[in-house]
Amino acid sequence: MSDETVTNPAAEAQEGQVTVEGVENHAEATPTAENQAPEATSTTDAPADAADLQEKIVALEAANASLSQVVEERNSQYMRLAADFENFRKRTQREKEELELQIKCSVIADLLPVVDSFELARTHIQTETEAEEKIHRSYQGVYKQLVECLKRIGVSAMQAKGKPFDPNLHEAVLREATNEHPEGTVIEELKRGYMLGDRVLRHAMVKVAAPAEEGGAGDTNPTNDVMDV
């Protein structure tokens, strides 16, 4: 009985050692659930993250395209507005200049009869005394000053005599049958015409040459006969 219960300490130690080493080897060979869980999670989350990133890229590209279209539309609107404003500025500038020219022409046209009166006085007045001559020179000085002012602002007198009749510049009030001048030639300037630059302030009133066969050399006819000139 006592022989059966006797144990071998070395065998037990050896058996216990084998058991411990086997457990350690088993532990090293078999990964734990904690070591396996992160790897499994990263493997399943990677495709989902890539899909989300792709969706964000597509959304950003769509937003960029939309913003580019908006910017292009705004640029087009800006260009149209800039062109409209430039056209408006030029048009108002032309209208302003035209209005100023019309006002200037109107004022100068009102002054031309004064010039006519000075010229008529210089032609017809004959001074007899020194005092009269002094007065004559005085108002003729005013006339010259007025003429110089008109010249400075661009007013010029027409030189119609001896030139062909031009309805854009001349107003025929008489015609005279003559062989001394070609038909349609201005032979006398009855009232001087004036221009401001290339614009007519007042047409020159003239007498126009007509063929001698229509009448005597010294005959004159009313304006109505001059319409064919």
C-alpha positions in Angstrom: 0.0 0.0 0.0 2.7 2.4 0.9 4.6 1.4 -2.2 1.7 2.5 -4.5 1.5 5.9 -3.0 5.1 6.7 -3.3 5.7 9.4 -6.0 8.7 10.3 -8.0 9.6 13.9 -7.4 11.8 14.1 -10.6 9.0 12.8 -12.8 6.5 15.2 -11.3 9.0 18.0 -11.9 9.6 16.9 -15.4 5.9 16.5 -16.0 5.2 19.9 -14.6 8.0 21.5 -16.7 6.6 20.0 -19.9 3.2 21.3 -19.0 4.5 24.9 -18.5 6.5 24.9 -21.7 3.6 23.5 -23.6 1.4 26.2 -22.3 3.9 28.9 -23.2 4.4 27.4 -26.7 0.7 27.2 -27.1 0.3 30.8 -26.0 2.9 31.9 -28.5 1.4 29.9 -31.4 -2.2 31.0 -30.8 -2.8 34.8 -31.1 -5.2 36.3 -28.6 -8.4 38.0 -29.6 -6.9 41.4 -28.6 -4.1 41.0 -31.1 -6.5 39.8 -33.9 -9.2 42.5 -33.4 -7.2 45.6 -34.6 -6.1 43.9 -37.7 -9.6 42.8 -38.6 -11.0 46.3 -37.9 -8.4 48.1 -40.1 -9.0 45.6 -42.9 -12.8 46.3 -43.0 -12.5 50.1 -42.4 -10.0 50.8 -45.3 -12.5 50.3 -48.2 -15.1 52.4 -46.4 -12.6 55.3 -45.9 -11.5 55.2 -49.5 -15.1 55.3 -50.7 -15.8 58.3 -48.4 -12.7 60.1 -49.7 -13.7 59.4 -53.3 -17.2 60.8 -52.6 -15.6 63.9 -51.1 -13.4 64.4 -54.1 -16.3 64.1 -56.5 -18.3 66.6 -54.4 -15.4 69.0 -54.4 -14.9 68.7 -58.1 -18.6 69.4 -58.6 -18.5 72.4 -56.3 -15.4 73.7 -58.1 -17.1 73.4 -61.5 -20.2 75.2 -60.2 -18.0 78.0 -58.8 -16.1 78.3 -62.0 -19.3 78.7 -63.9 -20.5 81.4 -61.5 -17.2 83.2 -61.8 -17.4 83.1 -65.6 -21.0 84.4 -65.6 -20.0 87.2 -63.2 -17.0 88.1 -65.5 -19.3 88.2 -68.5 -21.8 90.4 -66.6 -18.9 92.7 -65.6 -17.6 93.0 -69.2 -21.1 93.8 -70.5 -21.6 96.4 -67.8 -18.2 97.9 -68.5 -19.0 98.1 -72.2 -22.4 99.6 -71.5 -20.9 102.2 -69.2 -18.2 103.1 -71.7 -20.8 103.5 -74.5 -22.9 105.6 -72.1 -20.0 107.8 -71.2 -19.1 108.4 -74.9 -22.7 109.1 -75.8 -23.2 111.6 -73.0 -19.9 113.2 -73.9 -20.9 113.6 -77.6 -24.3 114.9 -76.5 -22.6 117.4 -74.2 -20.3 118.6 -76.9 -23.2 118.9 -79.4 -25.3 120.9 -76.9 -22.4 123.2 -76.2 -21.8 123.7 -79.9 -25.5 124.4 -80.5 -25.5 127.0 -77.7 -22.4 128.6 -79.1 -23.8 128.7 -82.6 -27.1 130.3 -81.3 -25.3 133.0 -79.4 -22.9 133.8 -82.2 -25.8 133.9 -84.8 -27.5 136.5 -82.6 -24.3 138.6 -82.7 -23.9 138.5 -86.5 -26.4 141.3 -87.1 -24.3 143.6 -84.9 -21.3 142.8 -87.1 -23.4 143.6 -90.2 -24.4 147.0 -88.7 -20.7 147.9 -88.1 -19.8 146.9 -91.7 -22.7 148.8 -93.1 -21.8 151.9 -91.1 -18.2 151.7 -92.3 -19.3 151.5 -95.9 -21.9 154.3 -95.9 -20.9 156.9 -93.3 -18.7 159.7 -94.7 -17.1 161.8 -92.1 -16.8 165.5 -92.7 -15.1 166.9 -89.6 -12.3 165.7 -87.4 -14.7 165.0 -84.5 -16.8 162.8 -86.8 -13.7 161.0 -87.9 -12.7 160.4 -84.3 -16.1 158.9 -83.5 -15.9 156.8 -86.6 -12.6 155.4 -85.6 -13.8 154.8 -82.1 -16.8 152.5 -83.0 -14.7 150.9 -85.7 -12.3 149.9 -83.0 -15.2 148.2 -81.2 -16.0 146.4 -84.4 -12.4 145.1 -84.8 -12.4 143.9 -81.2 -15.7 142.1 -81.8 -14.3 140.5 -85.0 -11.1 139.4 -83.2 -13.2 137.7 -80.5 -15.2 135.8 -83.0 -12.0 134.7 -84.8 -10.6 133.4 -81.5 -13.6 131.1 -81.0 -13.4 129.7 -84.5 -15.7 131.9 -86.5 -14.7 132.7 -90.1 -16.4 134.7 -92.8 -17.2 133.0 -96.1 -15.6 134.2 -99.3 -18.4 133.5 -101.8 -17.8 136.0 -104.6 -16.4 134.3 -107.7 -17.1 130.8 -106.6 -19.6 128.3 -107.9 -23.0 128.5 -106.2 -23.2 125.9 -103.3 -26.7 125.5 -101.8 -25.0 124.2 -98.6 -23.2 127.5 -98.1 -25.1 130.1 -100.2 -28.6 131.4 -100.4 -29.4 132.8 -103.9 -31.7 135.8 -103.7 -31.0 137.2 -107.1 -29.6 136.1 -110.4 -28.2 138.2 -113.3 -27.9 137.3 -116.9 -24.3 137.9 -118.0 -21.6 136.7 -120.3 -18.8 137.8 -118.0 -19.1 134.8 -115.6 -20.0 131.1 -116.1 -23.6 130.1 -115.2 -24.0 129.4 -111.5 -21.1 131.6 -110.4 -21.6 133.9 -107.4 -21.1 137.4 -108.8 -22.0 139.4 -105.7 -22.3 138.8 -102.0 -25.3 140.7 -100.7 -24.9 139.5 -97.1 -21.8 137.8 -95.8 -22.1 134.2 -94.6 -20.2 132.8 -91.5 -19.0 129.4 -90.3 -18.0 128.0 -87.0 -15.4 125.4 -87.8 -17.1 123.2 -90.5 -20.7 124.2 -89.4 -22.6 126.9 -91.2 -23.7 129.7 -88.9 -25.4 131.7 -91.6 -25.7 131.2 -95.3 -24.3 133.9 -97.5 -27.0 135.8 -99.5 -25.7 136.0 -103.0 -26.4 137.1 -106.6 -25.8 134.3 -109.1 -24.9 134.5 -112.8 -27.4 133.3 -115.4 -27.1 132.8 -119.1 -27.3 136.0 -121.1 -29.9 134.6 -123.5 -32.5 134.6 -120.7 -32.6 138.4 -120.5 -30.6 141.6 -120.7 -27.2 141.8 -119.2 -28.4 144.0 -116.4 -31.7 142.3 -115.6 -32.2 140.8 -112.2 -34.9 138.3 -111.2 -36.4 137.3 -107.8 -35.1 134.4 -105.8 -37.7 132.0 -107.1 -35.9 132.0 -110.5 -32.7 130.9 -108.9 -33.9 127.5 -107.7 -32.5 125.9 -111.0 -29.0 127.1 -110.3 
